[in-house]
Amino acid sequence: MQIELIPYNLYCHRITDITHMIKTKTDQTLHHQVLDSCLLGRPVHLLHVFGAQLREDLASALRMPMSRRYWGNVQIDDVSLSRVDNEDNRNRWLAFGTPAGHAGFSLDRQVLLQVLNYRYGSAGAKNVPVDPALVRVTATEERLSVVLGQQMITCLFARIHKNLLSVSKQSDIDPDAAPAVQAGVRPARGSWVVTVSLSDVEAGLSGHVWFSLDKLLMGDVLRGLLPERAQAKKALRSVRPLASRLQVTLEGRLVSKQMQLGALFDLRVGDVIPVSLSRTDVMLDDSRLFTAAVSEHKGKLCLTSFEDVE
């Protein structure tokens, strides 16, 4: 018989490890997404489609000659939509308004300074990252922020307008009118924000641009994502009721006669079986639904005088 002696401090360490494992296992709870009753029945699950469309629009806009003067080699990496959990107190926001709604605009200051450096800096410094902490805010920087905001907000409004027209819905957005800049308001908690991730590989730069959408614009975004529902409603209005479209096959049992098996075997060619056509049974599969009288009309046998079978 062998007895293993374990030092007291090693024993305590083992107990602590087991307790930590149990606690870790217990803390691994699943976090479920909370449903918002205001969004039930709305195509929130299709917002990634709008994000992909806007990404293509912004990427095409940045490749235009006028935009390349500012953005250089900046490319759009991703566009996503989400709701604001906490107010953003770090970035400066601009607001752009139209009769169709208002959108906010903000971008990382490091991205703004990089664009400013590319547009107005020396040739050798265009690909050198700029430290925002070492640069004071200038009037040129503020004016450039407005110009960049108008460029990107115009793409946002044009995409919303195009989606509404594609599903034959009314749009109050004028894609040719430049949005007017207004005093910026930070998006409140629960509002919708579009996050644009962009980067410049040569300059080693990455950052974000944000759009905030008011209720009118967000409603237009969601309305533009429901072409199948609109078509389905239109199709339902033009379809006849189910009772007039559902087809069934009825069978009429005209003659039924009982006879002896021997008499059946004695039948020869030319023999006549006397029958009389009285009321007949109308069958649906194996179910007897009606009785009907047999009549003749223009050389054809017809069923008439239907009566329900009790």
C-alpha positions in Angstrom: 0.0 0.0 0.0 1.4 3.4 -1.1 0.3 6.7 0.3 1.1 10.0 -1.6 1.7 13.0 0.5 0.8 16.3 -1.1 2.3 19.5 0.3 -0.3 21.9 1.7 0.6 24.8 -0.6 0.3 22.6 -3.7 -3.0 21.3 -2.4 -4.3 24.9 -2.1 -3.1 25.7 -5.6 -5.1 22.7 -7.0 -8.2 23.8 -5.2 -7.8 27.4 -6.5 -7.4 26.1 -10.1 -10.5 23.9 -9.9 -12.5 26.9 -8.5 -11.2 29.1 -11.3 -12.3 26.5 -13.9 -15.8 26.3 -12.5 -16.2 30.0 -12.3 -14.9 30.5 -15.9 -17.3 27.8 -17.1 -20.2 29.5 -15.3 -19.4 33.0 -16.6 -19.6 31.9 -20.3 -23.2 33.0 -20.7 -24.7 33.8 -24.1 -25.6 37.4 -24.8 -28.8 37.5 -26.9 -29.7 40.5 -29.0 -32.6 42.5 -27.5 -35.4 43.0 -30.0 -36.7 46.5 -30.5 -40.5 46.6 -30.8 -40.1 49.7 -33.1 -38.2 47.6 -35.7 -40.5 44.6 -35.8 -41.8 44.0 -39.3 -39.1 46.3 -40.8 -36.3 45.0 -43.1 -33.5 45.6 -40.6 -32.0 42.2 -41.7 -31.4 43.8 -45.2 -29.3 46.7 -44.0 -26.2 44.9 -45.1 -27.5 45.2 -48.7 -27.7 49.0 -48.3 -24.2 49.0 -46.8 -22.8 47.1 -49.8 -24.5 49.4 -52.3 -23.2 52.6 -50.5 -19.7 51.1 -50.4 -19.7 50.7 -54.1 -21.1 54.3 -54.6 -18.4 55.8 -52.3 -15.6 53.8 -53.9 -16.7 55.0 -57.4 -17.0 58.6 -56.1 -13.5 58.5 -54.7 -12.1 57.4 -58.1 -13.5 60.4 -59.8 -10.8 63.0 -60.8 -12.2 65.7 -58.6 -12.2 63.4 -55.6 -8.8 62.0 -56.2 -7.4 65.6 -55.8 -8.4 65.2 -52.1 -8.5 61.6 -51.3 -5.5 60.3 -53.3 -5.1 56.6 -52.7 -7.7 56.2 -50.0 -10.0 53.2 -50.5 -13.3 52.2 -48.9 -12.9 49.0 -47.0 -16.4 48.4 -45.4 -19.7 50.1 -44.7 -22.0 49.0 -41.9 -25.1 50.4 -40.1 -25.6 50.2 -36.4 -27.4 52.0 -33.6 -25.7 54.4 -31.2 -25.1 53.0 -27.7 -23.4 56.0 -26.2 -23.1 59.6 -27.4 -19.9 60.4 -29.3 -18.1 63.2 -27.4 -14.7 62.8 -29.2 -15.4 63.8 -32.8 -16.7 67.0 -34.3 -20.0 66.6 -36.2 -21.4 68.6 -39.1 -25.0 68.5 -40.1 -26.3 68.6 -43.7 -30.0 69.2 -44.3 -32.5 68.8 -47.1 -36.3 68.9 -47.2 -36.2 65.0 -47.1 -34.2 64.8 -43.9 -31.0 65.6 -42.1 -27.7 63.7 -41.9 -24.7 64.2 -39.7 -21.1 63.8 -40.8 -17.9 63.2 -38.9 -14.5 61.7 -39.7 -11.4 60.9 -37.8 -9.2 64.0 -37.5 -6.2 61.9 -38.5 -7.9 61.1 -41.8 -8.9 64.7 -42.3 -5.3 65.9 -41.7 -4.0 63.3 -44.1 -6.4 64.5 -46.8 -5.3 68.1 -46.0 -1.7 67.1 -46.2 -2.2 65.3 -49.6 -4.1 68.3 -51.0 -1.9 71.1 -49.8 1.3 69.5 -48.4 4.6 69.2 -50.1 5.3 66.3 -52.5 7.6 64.5 -50.1 5.2 64.7 -47.1 2.1 63.4 -48.8 2.6 59.9 -47.6 3.8 60.8 -44.1 1.1 60.2 -41.3 0.2 63.3 -39.4 -0.1 63.3 -35.6 -3.4 65.2 -34.7 -2.0 66.1 -31.3 0.8 68.2 -32.8 -1.5 70.2 -35.3 -3.8 72.9 -34.3 -7.3 73.3 -35.8 -7.2 75.8 -38.7 -9.9 77.5 -40.8 -8.6 75.6 -43.9 -9.1 72.3 -42.0 -12.7 73.3 -41.1 -13.5 74.3 -44.7 -12.1 71.0 -46.0 -14.2 69.1 -43.6 -17.3 70.8 -45.1 -16.2 70.0 -48.7 -15.5 66.3 -47.9 -18.8 66.0 -46.0 -20.8 67.4 -48.9 -19.1 64.9 -51.3 -19.9 61.9 -49.2 -23.3 63.0 -48.0 -24.3 63.6 -51.6 -23.5 59.9 -52.3 -25.6 58.8 -49.3 -28.6 60.8 -50.4 -28.3 59.6 -54.1 -28.2 56.0 -53.0 -31.4 56.4 -50.8 -33.1 58.2 -53.7 -32.1 55.5 -56.2 -33.4 52.6 -54.0 -36.7 54.3 -53.6 -37.2 54.8 -57.3 -36.2 51.2 -58.0 -39.2 49.9 -56.0 -41.6 52.6 -57.5 -41.8 54.5 -54.2 -42.0 58.3 -53.8 -38.8 60.1 -53.0 -38.5 63.7 -51.7 -34.7 63.7 -52.2 -33.3 65.9 -54.9 -30.0 64.1 -56.0 -28.9 67.2 -57.9 -29.2 69.7 -55.0 -26.2 70.2 -52.8 -27.1 69.6 -49.1 -26.8 72.7 -46.9 -24.4 72.6 -44.0 -25.7 73.4 -40.6 -24.6 73.4 -37.0 -23.6 69.8 -36.1 -25.5 67.8 -33.5 -24.1 64.6 -32.0 -26.3 61.6 -32.7 -28.4 60.7 -29.7 -28.5 57.3 -28.2 -30.6 54.8 -30.2 -30.2 56.7 -33.5 -28.8 55.0 -36.6 -25.2 55.6 -37.7 -23.4 54.5 -40.9 -19.8 53.6 -40.3 -17.4 53.8 -43.3 -14.0 52.1 -42.8 -11.3 53.5 -45.1 -7.5 53.1 -45.5 -4.5 54.3 -47.4 -2.0 51.5 -47.7 0.9 53.7 -49.0 0.5 56.2 -46.2 -0.1 53.5 -43.5 -3.4 55.2 -42.6 -6.7 53.7 -41.5 -9.7 55.4 -40.1 -13.5 55.9 -40.2 -16.2 58.2 -41.5 -19.6 58.4 -39.8 -23.0 59.4 -41.1 -25.9 59.9 -38.7 -29.5 59.5 -40.1 -32.6 61.1 -38.7 -35.9 59.3 -38.6 -37.0 60.5 -42.0 -33.9 59.3 -43.8 -33.7 56.0 -41.9 -37.4 55.4 -42.9 -36.5 56.0 -46.5 -33.5 53.6 -46.2 -35.8 50.8 -44.9 -38.6 51.6 -47.4 -36.1 51.2 -50.3 -35.2 47.7 -49.1 -38.7 46.1 -49.6 -39.3 45.5 -53.3 -40.5 42.0 -52.8 -43.1 43.0 -50.3 -44.5 45.7 -52.6 -44.7 43.3 -55.5 -46.3 40.6 -53.3 -49.1 43.0 -52.2 -49.7 44.0 -55.8 -49.9 40.4 -56.8 -52.3 39.5 -54.0 -54.7 42.3 -55.0 -54.9 40.9 -58.6 -55.4 37.3 -57.6 -58.9 35.8 -57.5 -60.1 34.3 -54.2 -58.9 30.8 -53.4 -62.4 29.2 -53.9 -62.5 30.4 -57.5 -58.9 29.2 -58.2 -58.9 25.8 -56.6 -59.8 23.0 -59.0 -61.1 19.6 -58.0 -62.1 16.5 -60.0 -65.7 15.2 -59.6 -66.7 11.7 -60.8 -70.3 10.8 -61.6 -71.3 7.1 -61.0 -74.0 6.7 -63.6 -75.0 3.0 -63.3 -74.7 0.6 -60.5 -76.4 -2.9 -60.8 -76.1 -6.0 -58.7 -76.2 -9.5 -60.4 -75.3 -13.1 -59.6 -71.8 -14.2 -60.3 -73.1 -17.2 -62.4 -75.2 -14.8 -64.5 -72.1 -12.6 -65.0 -70.1 -15.7 -66.3 -73.0 -16.6 -68.6 -72.9 -13.3 -70.5 -72.1 -13.5 -74.2 -71.4 -11.0 -76.9 -74.7 -9.3 -77.8 -76.4 -9.9 -74.5 -78.2 -6.8 -73.0 -78.2 -5.9 -69.3 -81.3 -3.8 -68.5 -80.5 -0.7 -66.5 -82.4 2.5 -65.6 -80.8 5.9 -65.2 -82.2 7.4 -62.0 -80.3 9.7 -59.7 -76.5 9.1 -59.7 -73.8 9.7 -57.1 -71.2 12.5 -57.5 -67.9 11.5 -55.9 -64.8 13.4 -54.9 -62.1 10.7 -54.6 -63.9 8.2 -52.4 -66.3 10.6 -50.8 -69.9 10.8 -51.8 -70.8 14.5 -51.9 -74.0 14.9 -54.0 -76.7 13.1 -55.9 -77.7 14.3 -59.3 -80.2 13.6 -62.1 -78.9 12.4 -65.4 -80.2 14.3 -68.5 -79.3 14.7 -72.1 -78.3 18.0 -73.7 -77.3 18.2 -77.4 -76.3 14.6 -77.5 -74.3 14.6 -74.2 -75.2 13.2 -70.9 -75.3 15.9 -68.2 -75.8 16.0 -64.4 -78.4 18.3 -63.0 -80.5 18.9 -59.9 -77.7 18.4 -57.4 -78.6 17.6 -53.8 -76.3 17.4 -50.8 -75.8 14.0 -49.3 -76.7 14.0 -45.6 
